[in-house]
Amino acid sequence: MSRNGRPRSRGGNVYKRLNSKNLWVRYRDREGRIVKESSGTTDWEVADRFLRDRLDARDEGKLGTMLSGKNLTFNEWSDWFLERRSKPPYRSDKTHQGNLEVLKNLRPVFGEMRLSDMTSEQIEEYIEDRLRSERKVRTKLGISYRGRIKPATVHREYRVLCRILNVAVQQRRLTVNPCAGVEFPIRVSTTTRKPHYMPASEQARIEFVAPDYLQDAIVILVEMGLRPYKELTPVRKEEVDLGNGILHIPDSKTTSGVADMPMTELAREAFRRRMEASEDSDYLFPTWRKGSRRPHLTTFKKIWAATLERAGIPHFSIYELRHTFATRLSAGGVADHFVTQMLRQADSAVFKRYSQAKLGMMREALDRLDRNANEHERTFGTAKPN
């Protein structure tokens, strides 16, 4: 026993080093050499866990790999992350491009820094500095400043940084993710736009002024909950089984999105109209532009915006018709876990975002509240006197 009553070290120990705010660990490697390194934390329990991980890695013959990762810079680890965890099949191409854009801002600050030297304080300073920064746009006349960067943009950068460092922890290149001690200074939920629920009356107004192909697209999206650009516009006629009322989705944003999706009668009629209107193409939504890179439409953005303007409805993304699909299922009494399956989501937590739109339906129901119901002279058959 040591003088303070604790058992002697089991091949190593945790100690406080002069001129260092973090705790250090001392242990021997498989050759008997003494190794000293910072635990990167001021918490004794976390430092002891760090020591036990090092001892376990020594016994398993993995200590050399872990120690080599100690000198990894953020740039080096980001390159590994982009190659091994950012590209398909781990993530979609769109997510990979987003990670590349975010790293353009992260690399100048953390690039040459070692992973083990990154702290929560430095990350919080980066966030505060970004929130005070202005958005730069390169034009022919030079750099133009377009107001403060939105908190949602900074929060996205923070989430990508968390993901990169979480993978470093999983790969035993980092003991603790410094983002765990960071608190984002602004509630992002109050700065981002909530999902839009499209009532039936609003849908009728939009379809009335929309061109034929957009009318059919709207019906299919709200009746089946497809992703507009990844699952609907690339649909081939051979993937549509009108007899059995099934659409085969061969490619999607996630692996769980690849499935056979049943149709409603309204969706089946919309698919039939599309097949008749596109006789000369293998696609239901062929492009009419010559020299187009793809034989089918890739976006509805311009026509969607023009249609909403003609209908006199404030703009919302066509992707949010997927929210309407989920909301109508949920309001119809379908269990949330089954709605998640109908959405073909990889993570059930994503459904929480779609279900927020139910608030719009609740407001619609309250608008129909009859405050004079008990004063009507006429009685109903269900309210017979005793």
C-alpha positions as CSV (number, residue, x, y, z in Angstrom):
1,M,0.0,0.0,0.0
2,S,1.1,3.5,-0.7
3,R,1.2,6.2,2.0
4,N,-2.1,7.7,1.0
5,G,-3.8,4.3,1.4
6,R,-4.3,3.5,-2.4
7,P,-3.0,0.3,-3.9
8,R,0.2,0.6,-5.9
9,S,-0.1,1.1,-9.6
10,R,-1.0,-1.8,-11.8
11,G,1.7,-1.2,-14.3
12,G,1.1,2.6,-14.5
13,N,-0.3,5.5,-12.6
14,V,-1.9,9.0,-13.0
15,Y,-0.1,12.0,-11.7
16,K,-0.2,15.8,-11.7
17,R,2.7,17.4,-13.6
18,L,4.1,20.9,-12.9
19,N,3.2,23.6,-15.4
20,S,0.4,21.4,-16.9
21,K,-3.3,21.8,-16.2
22,N,-4.0,18.3,-17.6
23,L,-3.2,15.0,-15.8
24,W,-0.5,12.8,-17.0
25,V,0.0,9.0,-17.0
26,R,3.1,6.9,-16.6
27,Y,3.3,3.2,-17.6
28,R,5.7,0.7,-19.2
29,D,5.4,-0.7,-22.7
30,R,5.9,-4.3,-23.7
31,E,9.6,-3.8,-23.8
32,G,9.7,-2.4,-20.3
33,R,10.3,1.2,-21.4
34,I,8.6,3.9,-19.4
35,V,6.1,6.0,-21.4
36,K,4.8,9.3,-20.2
37,E,2.0,11.2,-21.9
38,S,-0.8,13.7,-21.2
39,S,-4.3,12.3,-20.7
40,G,-5.8,15.5,-22.2
41,T,-8.1,15.9,-19.2
42,T,-8.3,17.3,-15.7
43,D,-10.7,14.6,-14.5
44,W,-9.0,11.8,-12.4
45,E,-11.6,9.2,-13.5
46,V,-11.3,10.0,-17.2
47,A,-7.5,10.0,-16.8
48,D,-7.6,6.6,-15.1
49,R,-9.8,5.3,-17.9
50,F,-7.2,6.7,-20.4
51,L,-4.5,4.8,-18.5
52,R,-6.5,1.5,-18.6
53,D,-7.1,1.9,-22.3
54,R,-3.3,2.3,-22.8
55,L,-2.6,-0.8,-20.7
56,D,-5.2,-2.9,-22.5
57,A,-3.8,-1.7,-25.9
58,R,-0.3,-2.7,-24.6
59,D,-1.5,-6.2,-23.7
60,E,-3.3,-6.6,-27.0
61,G,-0.2,-5.4,-29.0
62,K,-2.0,-2.3,-30.2
63,L,-0.1,0.3,-28.2
64,G,2.2,1.2,-31.1
65,T,-0.7,2.2,-33.3
66,M,-2.3,4.3,-30.6
67,L,0.9,6.1,-29.8
68,S,1.5,6.8,-33.5
69,G,-1.9,8.4,-33.6
70,K,-1.0,10.7,-30.8
71,N,1.0,12.9,-33.1
72,L,-1.8,13.0,-35.8
73,T,-2.7,16.5,-36.9
74,F,-6.2,17.5,-37.7
75,N,-5.3,17.8,-41.4
76,E,-4.0,14.3,-41.5
77,W,-7.0,12.9,-39.7
78,S,-9.4,14.9,-41.9
79,D,-7.9,13.4,-45.0
80,W,-8.3,9.9,-43.6
81,F,-11.9,10.7,-42.6
82,L,-12.8,12.0,-46.0
83,E,-11.4,8.9,-47.7
84,R,-12.7,6.3,-45.3
85,R,-15.9,7.6,-43.6
86,S,-17.2,10.5,-45.8
87,K,-17.7,8.9,-49.2
88,P,-20.2,6.3,-50.3
89,P,-21.2,3.7,-49.1
90,Y,-20.8,5.3,-45.6
91,R,-22.3,8.6,-46.7
92,S,-23.9,10.0,-49.8
93,D,-22.1,12.1,-52.4
94,K,-24.0,15.2,-51.3
95,T,-22.9,14.7,-47.7
96,H,-19.3,14.2,-48.8
97,Q,-19.4,17.5,-50.7
98,G,-20.9,19.2,-47.7
99,N,-18.0,17.9,-45.5
100,L,-15.5,19.2,-48.0
101,E,-17.1,22.7,-47.9
102,V,-17.1,22.7,-44.1
103,L,-13.5,21.6,-43.9
104,K,-12.5,24.7,-45.9
105,N,-13.3,26.7,-42.8
106,L,-12.1,24.2,-40.2
107,R,-8.7,23.5,-41.7
108,P,-7.2,27.0,-41.4
109,V,-8.0,27.0,-37.7
110,F,-7.3,23.4,-36.6
111,G,-5.3,22.0,-39.5
112,E,-1.8,22.0,-38.1
113,M,-3.0,21.3,-34.5
114,R,-2.5,17.8,-33.1
115,L,-5.7,16.0,-32.2
116,S,-4.5,15.4,-28.6
117,D,-4.0,19.2,-28.2
118,M,-7.5,20.3,-29.2
119,T,-9.6,21.5,-26.3
120,S,-13.2,22.5,-25.7
121,E,-12.1,26.1,-25.1
122,Q,-10.5,26.4,-28.6
123,I,-13.6,24.9,-30.2
124,E,-15.9,27.4,-28.4
125,E,-13.6,30.3,-29.5
126,Y,-13.9,29.1,-33.1
127,I,-17.7,29.0,-32.8
128,E,-17.9,32.5,-31.2
129,D,-15.6,33.9,-33.9
130,R,-17.7,32.3,-36.7
131,L,-20.9,33.7,-35.2
132,R,-19.4,37.2,-35.3
133,S,-18.1,36.8,-38.9
134,E,-19.7,38.0,-42.0
135,R,-20.6,35.9,-45.0
136,K,-18.1,36.5,-47.9
137,V,-19.2,36.1,-51.5
138,R,-16.7,36.4,-54.4
139,T,-18.0,38.5,-57.3
140,K,-16.5,40.0,-60.4
141,L,-15.9,43.2,-58.5
142,G,-14.2,41.4,-55.6
143,I,-15.3,40.1,-52.2
144,S,-18.7,41.2,-51.1
145,Y,-20.0,40.9,-47.5
146,R,-23.6,39.8,-47.1
147,G,-24.3,40.1,-43.4
148,R,-23.6,37.8,-40.4
149,I,-23.2,34.1,-40.9
150,K,-26.4,32.2,-39.8
151,P,-26.1,30.2,-36.6
152,A,-27.4,27.2,-38.5
153,T,-24.4,27.3,-40.7
154,V,-22.0,27.5,-37.8
155,H,-23.9,24.7,-36.1
156,R,-23.5,22.5,-39.2
157,E,-19.7,23.1,-39.1
158,Y,-19.7,22.2,-35.4
159,R,-21.6,18.9,-36.1
160,V,-19.1,17.9,-38.8
161,L,-16.2,18.6,-36.4
162,C,-18.0,16.5,-33.8
163,R,-18.4,13.6,-36.3
164,I,-14.7,13.8,-37.3
165,L,-13.5,13.7,-33.7
166,N,-16.0,11.0,-32.7
167,V,-14.5,8.7,-35.4
168,A,-11.1,9.5,-34.0
169,V,-12.3,8.3,-30.6
170,Q,-13.8,5.1,-32.2
171,Q,-10.5,4.4,-33.9
172,R,-8.5,5.0,-30.7
173,R,-6.7,8.0,-32.1
174,L,-8.2,10.2,-29.4
175,T,-9.3,9.4,-25.9
176,V,-12.0,12.0,-25.4
177,N,-13.9,14.1,-27.9
178,P,-13.3,17.7,-26.8
179,C,-16.6,18.6,-28.4
180,A,-18.3,16.8,-25.5
181,G,-17.5,19.8,-23.3
182,V,-18.8,22.4,-25.8
183,E,-22.2,24.1,-25.4
184,F,-23.5,25.8,-28.5
185,P,-24.3,29.4,-27.5
186,I,-27.5,29.8,-29.5
187,R,-30.6,27.6,-29.7
188,V,-30.5,26.6,-33.3
189,S,-34.0,25.3,-33.2
190,T,-35.3,28.8,-32.9
191,T,-33.3,30.0,-35.9
192,T,-34.1,27.3,-38.4
193,R,-37.3,27.1,-40.4
194,K,-39.8,24.5,-39.2
195,P,-41.2,21.8,-41.5
196,H,-44.2,23.0,-43.5
197,Y,-47.5,21.0,-43.5
198,M,-49.6,21.5,-46.6
199,P,-53.3,21.5,-45.9
200,A,-55.7,19.9,-48.5
201,S,-57.1,23.4,-49.4
202,E,-53.5,24.7,-50.0
203,Q,-52.8,21.6,-52.1
204,A,-55.8,22.2,-54.3
205,R,-54.8,25.8,-54.9
206,I,-51.3,24.7,-55.9
207,E,-52.5,22.0,-58.2
208,F,-55.0,24.3,-59.9
209,V,-52.2,26.6,-61.2
210,A,-49.5,24.0,-61.7
211,P,-48.5,22.4,-65.1
212,D,-49.6,18.9,-65.6
213,Y,-46.3,17.2,-64.8
214,L,-46.0,19.1,-61.6
215,Q,-49.6,18.2,-60.6
216,D,-48.7,14.6,-60.9
217,A,-45.5,15.0,-59.0
218,I,-47.3,16.7,-56.1
219,V,-49.9,13.9,-55.9
220,I,-47.2,11.2,-55.9
221,L,-45.0,13.0,-53.3
222,V,-47.9,13.6,-50.8
223,E,-49.4,10.1,-51.4
224,M,-46.1,8.1,-51.2
225,G,-43.6,10.3,-49.4
226,L,-40.8,9.9,-52.0
227,R,-37.7,12.0,-52.1
228,P,-38.3,14.3,-55.1
229,Y,-34.9,14.4,-56.7
230,K,-33.3,11.1,-55.6
231,E,-36.4,8.8,-56.0
232,L,-39.1,10.5,-58.1
233,T,-37.5,12.3,-61.1
234,P,-35.2,9.4,-62.0
235,V,-38.1,6.8,-62.1
236,R,-38.1,4.6,-65.2
237,K,-41.3,3.1,-66.6
238,E,-40.0,-0.4,-66.1
239,E,-39.9,0.3,-62.3
240,V,-43.6,1.1,-62.2
241,D,-46.0,-1.9,-61.7
242,L,-49.4,-0.4,-62.2
243,G,-51.1,-3.8,-62.1
244,N,-49.9,-4.5,-58.6
245,G,-49.7,-0.9,-57.5
246,I,-46.0,-1.0,-56.6
247,L,-43.1,1.3,-57.3
248,H,-39.6,-0.2,-57.2
249,I,-37.0,2.2,-55.9
250,P,-33.5,1.0,-57.0
251,D,-31.5,3.9,-55.6
252,S,-32.0,6.2,-52.7
253,K,-30.2,8.5,-50.2
254,T,-29.9,5.6,-47.7
255,T,-29.7,1.8,-48.0
256,S,-33.1,1.5,-46.2
257,G,-34.5,3.8,-48.9
258,V,-34.1,1.1,-51.6
259,A,-37.4,-0.8,-51.5
260,D,-40.7,-1.6,-53.2
261,M,-43.3,1.1,-52.3
262,P,-47.0,0.5,-52.5
263,M,-49.2,3.1,-54.3
264,T,-52.5,4.7,-53.3
265,E,-55.2,4.9,-56.0
266,L,-54.5,8.6,-56.4
267,A,-50.8,7.9,-56.9
268,R,-51.5,5.1,-59.4
269,E,-53.6,7.5,-61.5
270,A,-50.8,10.0,-61.4
271,F,-48.3,7.4,-62.5
272,R,-50.6,6.3,-65.3
273,R,-51.0,9.9,-66.6
274,R,-47.2,10.3,-66.6
275,M,-46.7,7.1,-68.6
276,E,-49.2,8.2,-71.2
277,A,-47.7,11.7,-71.4
278,S,-44.1,10.4,-71.8
279,E,-44.6,7.8,-74.5
280,D,-41.3,8.6,-76.3
281,S,-39.1,8.3,-73.2
282,D,-38.1,5.5,-70.8
283,Y,-38.6,8.1,-67.9
284,L,-41.7,9.4,-66.4
285,F,-40.3,12.9,-66.1
286,P,-38.1,13.3,-69.2
287,T,-36.2,16.5,-69.8
288,W,-37.1,18.6,-72.9
289,R,-33.8,20.5,-72.9
290,K,-31.4,19.6,-75.7
291,G,-27.9,18.8,-74.6
292,S,-28.9,18.0,-71.0
293,R,-26.5,15.8,-69.1
294,R,-29.4,13.6,-67.9
295,P,-32.4,12.3,-69.8
296,H,-34.8,13.2,-66.9
297,L,-35.6,16.3,-64.9
298,T,-33.3,17.0,-62.1
299,T,-35.1,19.8,-60.3
300,F,-38.5,21.4,-59.8
301,K,-37.2,24.5,-58.1
302,K,-38.0,27.2,-60.7
303,I,-41.4,25.9,-61.7
304,W,-42.3,25.2,-58.0
305,A,-41.4,28.7,-56.9
306,A,-43.4,30.2,-59.9
307,T,-46.4,27.9,-59.1
308,L,-46.5,28.9,-55.4
309,E,-46.3,32.6,-56.4
310,R,-49.3,32.2,-58.8
311,A,-51.2,30.4,-56.1
312,G,-50.5,33.2,-53.6
313,I,-48.8,30.8,-51.1
314,P,-45.6,31.7,-49.2
315,H,-42.6,29.7,-50.5
316,F,-41.6,26.4,-49.0
317,S,-39.5,23.6,-50.4
318,I,-41.1,20.8,-52.5
319,Y,-39.1,18.4,-50.3
320,E,-41.5,19.3,-47.5
321,L,-44.3,17.5,-49.2
322,R,-42.6,14.5,-47.6
323,H,-43.4,16.1,-44.2
324,T,-47.0,16.4,-45.3
325,F,-47.1,12.6,-46.2
326,A,-45.7,11.7,-42.7
327,T,-48.0,14.1,-40.9
328,R,-51.1,12.8,-42.7
329,L,-50.1,9.2,-41.8
330,S,-49.6,10.1,-38.2
331,A,-52.8,12.1,-38.0
332,G,-54.6,9.1,-39.4
333,G,-53.6,7.0,-36.5
334,V,-50.7,5.2,-37.9
335,A,-48.1,4.3,-35.3
336,D,-44.9,6.4,-35.3
337,H,-42.6,3.4,-35.8
338,F,-44.6,2.3,-38.9
339,V,-44.5,5.8,-40.3
340,T,-40.7,5.7,-40.0
341,Q,-40.8,2.5,-42.0
342,M,-43.0,4.1,-44.7
343,L,-40.5,7.0,-44.8
344,R,-37.7,4.4,-45.2
345,Q,-35.5,6.3,-42.8
346,A,-32.3,4.7,-41.5
347,D,-32.7,6.5,-38.2
348,S,-36.0,6.6,-36.4
349,A,-35.0,9.9,-34.6
350,V,-35.4,11.7,-38.0
351,F,-39.2,11.2,-37.7
352,K,-39.3,13.7,-34.9
353,R,-38.5,16.5,-37.4
354,Y,-41.4,15.4,-39.7
355,S,-43.8,14.9,-36.8
356,Q,-43.3,18.6,-35.8
357,A,-45.6,19.5,-38.7
358,K,-48.5,17.9,-36.7
359,L,-48.8,21.2,-34.9
360,G,-50.2,22.7,-38.1
361,M,-52.9,20.1,-38.2
362,M,-53.7,20.8,-34.5
363,R,-54.2,24.5,-35.3
364,E,-56.5,23.5,-38.2
365,A,-58.6,21.5,-35.8
366,L,-58.8,24.4,-33.3
367,D,-59.9,26.7,-36.1
368,R,-63.0,24.5,-36.4
369,L,-63.8,24.9,-32.7
370,D,-67.6,25.7,-32.3
371,R,-67.8,27.9,-29.3
372,N,-71.6,28.0,-29.4
373,A,-72.1,24.3,-29.7
374,N,-74.3,24.1,-26.5
375,E,-76.5,26.9,-27.6
376,H,-77.7,25.5,-31.0
377,E,-81.5,25.0,-31.1
378,R,-81.1,22.0,-33.3
379,T,-80.0,18.7,-31.6
380,F,-78.3,15.8,-33.1
381,G,-79.3,12.1,-33.1
382,T,-76.5,11.2,-30.7
383,A,-77.8,13.7,-28.0
384,K,-81.2,12.3,-27.3
385,P,-82.9,13.2,-24.0
386,N,-83.2,10.5,-21.3
